Amino acid sequence: MHIEFRHLRTIKAIHESGGLARAADKLNITQSALSHQIKGLEDQAGVELFVRRSKPMRLSAAGLRLLRLAEQVLPQIEALQDEFAGLRAGKSGRLHIAIECHACFEWLFPVLETFRRNWPDVDVDIRAGLAFDALPALAKEDVDVVISSDPEDIPGVTFSPLFDYNPVFVAAANHPLAAKSFVEAEDFRGETLITYPVDRSKLDVFSQLLMPAKVEPAAIRQVELTAVILLLVASNRGVSVLPDWVVREVKYSSDYVTRPLTRQGVTRTLYAATRSEDLQKPFMTDLIDLAGKEARKLQSQ
């Protein structure tokens, strides 16, 4: 047998309508065309699908079996059609995000909560981009957005700026370096530097300050949570460098101070990297807009 979707729709329409004329109107075809379709299907099956002498017209045992198949398959086909329609209209899709900024998880969660309400049919997932090569994964379509402060020239990838921030030195209020108006690379030589547990190339203090100056701290202590980093700093267990907005957001205590890195200060930009073609999707542009608004809100606090 060669069963087509139209055959399943026909069986279902006749069962629900109780006759050929009403079923033909429902299917928007002529009654003659519907009769030929049923005859052809019965010839393939080798059995009658309808008890024709009954009024209203009813299905035979074989027809009921085909009806059960129609009731299983057609809703799945309709759901798939709705999904494809949503994809075409930009209302549904996949949004898998990789984050190369360890401190950005807390900032991103409010963004995604608003996004979820705006786009309930978009599948959202977050992956720590620090655990793998996020930008190559973006190019290979393993992820859809990479939050990063390190833009690269990659064909087919666009880096949309979200906001600027300043990495700042953080030390206990009674630490000797707290008396300085700014700190430089040499100031870190005898210090325990408390950082997030990521590769140093992904940390602003190394990429922007220490590595160019070829300065190595006395020790490095890696800590997962921002609040714990600030607790240790306030207890004079070490110093740290964090984005200015992170320090303002956590507001752990008044026992530590912040100072600029270098006399001029250091400014970095956080980006949302996406495949260029995906910027045509309405939900993608909305995510970038929401992320920028949330970041500016943090900066103004």
C-alpha positions as CSV (number, residue, x, y, z in Angstrom):
1,M,0.0,0.0,0.0
2,H,1.0,3.5,-0.7
3,I,-0.7,5.6,2.0
4,E,-0.5,9.4,1.6
5,F,-1.3,12.1,4.1
6,R,-4.3,13.0,2.0
7,H,-5.7,9.5,2.5
8,L,-5.5,9.9,6.2
9,R,-7.2,13.3,6.1
10,T,-9.9,11.8,3.9
11,I,-10.7,8.9,6.3
12,K,-10.8,11.3,9.2
13,A,-13.0,13.8,7.3
14,I,-15.6,11.2,6.2
15,H,-15.7,9.7,9.7
16,E,-16.3,13.1,11.3
17,S,-18.8,14.3,8.6
18,G,-20.8,11.1,8.2
19,G,-21.0,11.3,4.4
20,L,-19.1,12.0,1.2
21,A,-20.7,15.3,0.3
22,R,-20.0,17.0,3.6
23,A,-16.5,15.5,3.7
24,A,-15.8,16.8,0.2
25,D,-16.8,20.3,1.2
26,K,-14.6,20.1,4.3
27,L,-11.6,18.9,2.2
28,N,-12.4,21.5,-0.6
29,I,-12.6,18.9,-3.4
30,T,-15.4,17.5,-5.5
31,Q,-17.4,14.5,-4.3
32,S,-16.4,12.7,-7.5
33,A,-12.7,13.2,-6.8
34,L,-13.2,12.0,-3.2
35,S,-15.0,8.9,-4.4
36,H,-12.2,8.1,-6.8
37,Q,-9.6,8.6,-4.1
38,I,-11.5,6.2,-1.8
39,K,-11.8,3.6,-4.6
40,G,-8.1,3.8,-5.3
41,L,-7.2,3.4,-1.7
42,E,-9.5,0.4,-1.3
43,D,-8.0,-1.2,-4.4
44,Q,-4.5,-0.9,-2.8
45,A,-5.7,-2.3,0.5
46,G,-7.7,-5.1,-1.0
47,V,-10.5,-4.5,1.5
48,E,-13.5,-2.2,1.9
49,L,-12.9,0.7,4.2
50,F,-16.5,1.8,4.5
51,V,-19.9,0.2,5.0
52,R,-21.7,1.9,2.2
53,R,-25.2,0.7,2.9
54,S,-25.3,2.5,6.3
55,K,-26.5,6.0,7.0
56,P,-24.6,7.9,8.0
57,M,-21.7,6.3,6.2
58,R,-19.5,4.5,8.6
59,L,-16.1,2.9,8.6
60,S,-15.5,-0.8,8.3
61,A,-13.2,-2.6,10.7
62,A,-10.3,-2.0,8.3
63,G,-11.3,1.7,7.9
64,L,-11.3,2.1,11.7
65,R,-7.8,0.8,11.8
66,L,-6.8,3.4,9.2
67,L,-8.6,6.0,11.2
68,R,-6.6,5.2,14.3
69,L,-3.4,5.7,12.3
70,A,-4.8,9.1,11.0
71,E,-5.5,10.2,14.6
72,Q,-1.9,9.4,15.6
73,V,-0.1,10.8,12.6
74,L,-2.1,13.9,11.6
75,P,-1.6,15.8,14.9
76,Q,2.1,15.2,14.6
77,I,2.2,16.5,11.1
78,E,0.1,19.6,12.1
79,A,2.5,20.3,15.0
80,L,5.4,20.0,12.7
81,Q,3.8,22.4,10.2
82,D,3.1,24.9,13.1
83,E,6.8,24.6,14.1
84,F,8.0,25.2,10.6
85,A,5.7,28.2,10.3
86,G,7.1,29.5,13.6
87,L,10.6,29.1,12.2
88,R,9.7,30.9,9.0
89,A,8.1,33.8,11.0
90,G,11.0,33.9,13.4
91,K,8.8,33.1,16.4
92,S,10.5,29.8,17.3
93,G,13.9,28.2,17.0
94,R,17.0,27.4,19.1
95,L,19.1,29.7,21.2
96,H,22.1,27.9,22.8
97,I,24.4,30.4,24.5
98,A,28.0,30.0,25.4
99,I,29.5,32.4,27.9
100,E,33.2,33.2,27.9
101,C,32.7,35.8,30.7
102,H,32.6,33.9,34.0
103,A,31.0,36.8,35.9
104,C,28.2,37.2,33.3
105,F,26.0,34.4,34.5
106,E,24.2,36.5,37.1
107,W,23.8,39.4,34.6
108,L,22.4,37.1,31.9
109,F,19.8,35.3,34.0
110,P,17.4,38.3,34.2
111,V,17.8,38.8,30.5
112,L,16.8,35.2,29.8
113,E,13.8,35.4,32.1
114,T,12.4,38.3,30.1
115,F,13.4,36.6,26.8
116,R,11.6,33.4,27.9
117,R,8.4,35.4,28.4
118,N,8.7,37.2,25.0
119,W,9.6,34.0,23.1
120,P,8.1,30.9,24.8
121,D,8.7,28.8,21.7
122,V,12.4,29.3,21.5
123,D,14.5,26.5,23.0
124,V,17.1,28.2,25.3
125,D,20.2,26.6,26.8
126,I,23.3,27.9,28.4
127,R,26.8,26.4,28.2
128,A,29.9,27.6,29.9
129,G,32.0,28.6,26.9
130,L,35.1,28.6,29.1
131,A,35.0,24.8,29.0
132,F,35.4,24.5,25.2
133,D,36.3,26.6,22.1
134,A,33.1,28.6,21.9
135,L,33.8,30.6,18.8
136,P,34.6,27.6,16.6
137,A,31.5,25.9,18.1
138,L,29.5,29.0,16.9
139,A,30.8,28.6,13.4
140,K,30.0,24.9,13.4
141,E,26.4,25.7,14.6
142,D,26.9,23.8,17.9
143,V,25.9,27.0,19.7
144,D,24.1,30.1,18.5
145,V,25.5,33.0,20.6
146,V,28.8,33.5,22.4
147,I,29.1,36.2,25.1
148,S,32.8,37.3,24.8
149,S,35.1,40.3,25.3
150,D,37.6,39.0,22.8
151,P,36.3,39.7,19.2
152,E,37.9,37.9,16.3
153,D,37.8,38.3,12.6
154,I,35.7,35.2,11.6
155,P,34.0,35.0,8.3
156,G,30.2,34.8,8.7
157,V,30.3,35.8,12.4
158,T,29.2,39.2,13.7
159,F,30.2,40.7,17.1
160,S,27.4,43.0,18.3
161,P,28.7,45.3,21.2
162,L,26.6,45.1,24.3
163,F,28.3,47.5,26.7
164,D,31.7,48.8,27.8
165,Y,33.1,48.1,31.3
166,N,36.2,48.8,33.3
167,P,38.2,46.0,35.0
168,V,39.1,47.4,38.4
169,F,41.6,46.4,41.1
170,V,39.9,45.3,44.4
171,A,41.7,45.2,47.7
172,A,40.9,45.3,51.4
173,A,40.4,48.8,52.7
174,N,43.5,48.5,54.9
175,H,45.7,47.0,52.2
176,P,48.8,49.0,51.4
177,L,47.8,49.3,47.7
178,A,44.5,50.8,48.7
179,A,46.3,54.1,49.4
180,K,47.2,54.4,45.7
181,S,45.0,56.3,43.2
182,F,45.6,53.5,40.6
183,V,47.6,50.3,40.4
184,E,50.0,49.1,37.7
185,A,51.4,45.7,36.7
186,E,54.4,45.9,39.0
187,D,52.1,46.2,42.0
188,F,51.0,42.6,41.6
189,R,54.4,41.0,42.0
190,G,54.2,40.3,45.7
191,E,50.4,39.7,45.8
192,T,48.1,36.7,45.9
193,L,45.8,37.2,43.0
194,I,42.3,35.8,43.4
195,T,40.6,34.9,40.1
196,Y,37.8,32.9,38.6
197,P,38.8,29.3,37.7
198,V,39.5,29.9,34.0
199,D,42.4,30.1,31.7
200,R,44.4,33.3,32.3
201,S,44.1,34.3,28.7
202,K,40.4,34.8,29.4
203,L,41.0,37.1,32.4
204,D,41.3,40.8,31.8
205,V,44.0,41.3,34.5
206,F,46.3,38.9,32.5
207,S,45.4,39.8,28.9
208,Q,45.3,43.6,29.5
209,L,47.9,44.1,32.1
210,L,50.2,41.4,33.5
211,M,51.0,39.4,30.3
212,P,52.1,42.5,28.3
213,A,54.2,43.6,31.2
214,K,55.6,40.1,31.8
215,V,54.6,40.3,35.5
216,E,53.7,37.2,37.5
217,P,51.8,37.5,40.9
218,A,53.3,35.8,43.9
219,A,50.4,33.3,43.9
220,I,47.1,32.7,42.2
221,R,44.0,31.4,44.0
222,Q,41.0,30.4,42.0
223,V,37.5,30.9,43.4
224,E,34.2,30.1,41.7
225,L,31.9,32.7,43.2
226,T,32.2,36.5,43.1
227,A,30.8,36.9,46.6
228,V,33.5,34.5,47.9
229,I,36.2,36.4,46.0
230,L,35.1,39.6,47.7
231,L,34.9,37.9,51.1
232,L,38.5,36.8,50.8
233,V,39.7,40.2,49.5
234,A,37.9,42.0,52.4
235,S,39.7,39.5,54.8
236,N,43.1,40.5,53.3
237,R,43.6,37.0,51.8
238,G,44.6,38.5,48.4
239,V,43.6,41.0,45.8
240,S,41.5,40.7,42.7
241,V,40.5,42.3,39.4
242,L,36.8,42.3,38.5
243,P,34.5,44.1,36.1
244,D,33.3,47.4,37.7
245,W,29.7,46.4,37.2
246,V,30.2,43.1,39.0
247,V,31.6,44.8,42.1
248,R,28.6,47.2,42.2
249,E,26.1,44.4,41.6
250,V,27.3,42.1,44.4
251,K,27.8,44.9,47.0
252,Y,29.2,42.4,49.6
253,S,30.6,44.9,52.2
254,S,32.4,48.2,52.7
255,D,35.7,46.5,53.8
256,Y,37.3,46.7,50.3
257,V,38.0,49.4,47.8
258,T,38.4,49.6,44.0
259,R,41.1,51.3,42.1
260,P,41.6,51.8,38.3
261,L,44.1,49.7,36.4
262,T,46.8,52.1,35.3
263,R,46.6,55.9,35.3
264,Q,44.4,55.9,32.2
265,G,42.2,53.0,33.3
266,V,41.3,50.0,31.2
267,T,38.1,49.8,29.1
268,R,36.8,46.6,27.7
269,T,33.7,45.8,25.6
270,L,31.4,42.8,26.0
271,Y,30.0,41.4,22.7
272,A,27.3,39.0,21.6
273,A,28.9,36.9,18.8
274,T,26.3,35.4,16.4
275,R,26.3,33.9,12.9
276,S,25.7,36.9,10.7
277,E,22.7,35.3,8.9
278,D,21.0,34.7,12.3
279,L,20.7,38.5,13.0
280,Q,17.7,38.4,10.6
281,K,15.8,36.4,13.3
282,P,13.6,38.6,15.4
283,F,14.3,36.7,18.6
284,M,18.0,37.1,18.1
285,T,17.9,40.8,17.8
286,D,15.5,41.0,20.8
287,L,18.0,39.0,22.9
288,I,20.8,41.4,22.0
289,D,18.6,44.4,22.7
290,L,17.5,43.0,26.1
291,A,21.1,42.1,27.0
292,G,22.3,45.7,26.3
293,K,19.4,47.2,28.3
294,E,20.1,45.0,31.3
295,A,23.8,45.8,31.2
296,R,23.2,49.5,31.0
297,K,20.9,49.1,34.0
298,L,23.7,47.5,36.0
299,Q,26.1,50.2,35.0
300,S,23.8,53.0,36.2
301,Q,23.3,51.4,39.7
